């Protein structure tokens, strides 16, 4: 479904990604593991068109999408959950969801009602302004808002970062259900336990370079690889 081939991405004159390649097949959850600053978020932003790569190719469902604007990619079925949440603080939970709603091409249609079924905690705070939510509630809202665009493919950037263990467990359980709902997911994570528990395959990125790619079972076994590239 997604093919990234040899992308090089810069912030100004700073070269951040060096020939990053990865792929995600339909129905998979694939994780991108790496330390803070390794290039995970830049990879996600490159795919979503927020920080377009200067070189390389990105294809979605066989069509080249490099150079397209984020709103165009959303219309094509790619949802994006950024690492810094970016909720509309002055709007209510319900308003945040309603302004994101769009029809999708997927088999599952997300509505505000189905989102509240999926994240039941949000249903109880529909009229609360997003700026007054806890970190966990804001993260649920950010994922829910992406679901309201009815994507086929979801980019999830650090969804558990900075959250309490109990909230992490809730999010991990719900993210695992996204595959059952027909979504394909690329998950960028520092939390090895979460990523290895959710994913089918994994890539390890370090200093803007993909260092390793394997099945989750193999990644679990390769403790020396994980220690080398993932431990702080």
Secondary structure, DSSP 8 states (H G I E B T S, - for coil): -EEEEEEEEEETTEEEEEEEEEEE-TT-EEEEE--TTSSHHHHHHHHTTSS--SEEEEEETTEE-TT--HHHHHHHTEEEE-TT----TTSBHHHHHHTT----SSSS---HHHHHHHSHHHHTTTTSBGGGS-HHHHHHHHHHHHHTT--SEEEEESTTTT--HHHHHHHHHHHHHHHHTT-EEEEEES-HHHHHHH-SEEEEEETTEEEEEEEHHHHHH-HHHHHHHH--
